Amino acid sequence: MYILTVSGKETEGAYAVENEDGEKTLFMFEEQDDAERYAMMLSMADEDYPVLEVHEVEEEVAIKACEMYDYPYVVISSTDLVIPKDYDKI
């Protein structure tokens, strides 16, 4: 399982997307390539976007932590297609 963090701020938390209700939702990718591709699309959509790094995490630990703190998360499988909301403006 892979998550994204802001380069140089890895200990401050993982990248999360704001959902329709204004809540942050953690994206966890099953495949490293998908996480890297999503980070690249974010940087292409906004040149001022901070550099994101991909980090491998243990699936069970990450999910358990989210559930323990009632933090929304989504597991992005290799068959899912996720595109940053501002990517269509490129």
C-alpha positions in Angstrom: 0.0 0.0 0.0 1.3 3.5 -0.9 0.5 7.0 0.4 1.7 10.4 -0.7 3.4 12.9 1.6 4.7 16.4 1.0 8.4 16.3 0.4 10.3 17.4 3.6 7.1 17.1 5.7 6.7 13.4 5.8 6.2 13.3 9.6 3.4 15.9 9.4 0.9 13.5 7.8 -0.2 12.1 4.4 -1.8 13.8 1.4 -5.5 13.7 1.6 -8.2 14.9 -0.8 -11.1 17.1 0.2 -14.4 15.2 -0.5 -17.8 16.7 -1.4 -18.6 17.3 2.3 -15.4 19.2 2.9 -13.8 16.3 4.8 -10.2 15.2 4.1 -10.0 11.7 2.7 -6.8 9.7 2.7 -5.9 8.1 -0.6 -4.1 4.8 -0.3 -2.9 3.2 -3.5 -2.4 -0.5 -4.0 0.2 0.1 -6.7 3.3 2.3 -6.5 3.0 3.3 -10.1 -0.6 4.6 -9.6 0.6 6.7 -6.6 3.4 8.2 -8.6 1.1 8.9 -11.6 -1.4 10.7 -9.4 1.4 12.8 -7.8 2.6 13.7 -11.3 -0.8 14.8 -12.4 -1.2 17.0 -9.3 2.1 18.8 -10.2 1.0 19.2 -13.8 -2.3 20.7 -12.8 -0.7 23.2 -10.5 2.9 24.3 -11.0 3.0 25.7 -7.4 1.8 22.4 -5.9 4.3 21.0 -3.4 6.4 18.1 -4.4 4.8 14.8 -3.3 6.7 11.7 -2.4 5.4 8.1 -2.5 5.8 6.0 0.7 5.1 2.4 1.3 3.0 1.6 4.3 1.6 -1.6 5.8 -2.0 -1.9 4.7 -3.4 -3.3 7.9 -1.6 -0.7 10.0 -2.7 2.2 7.8 -6.4 1.1 7.7 -6.5 0.4 11.4 -5.1 3.8 12.2 -7.7 5.5 10.0 -10.5 3.5 11.5 -9.3 4.1 15.1 -9.3 7.9 14.5 -12.4 7.8 12.4 -10.5 9.3 9.5 -12.0 8.7 6.0 -9.9 6.8 3.5 -10.1 5.2 0.1 -8.1 2.3 -1.2 -7.3 2.9 -4.9 -6.9 -0.4 -6.7 -5.0 -1.0 -9.9 -8.3 -1.0 -11.8 -9.5 2.4 -10.4 -8.9 5.7 -12.3 -8.5 8.8 -10.1 -7.8 12.2 -11.6 -7.1 15.4 -9.6 -10.1 17.7 -9.8 -8.1 20.5 -11.5 -6.3 18.2 -14.0 -8.9 19.0 -16.7 -7.7 22.6 -16.8 -4.3 21.7 -18.3 
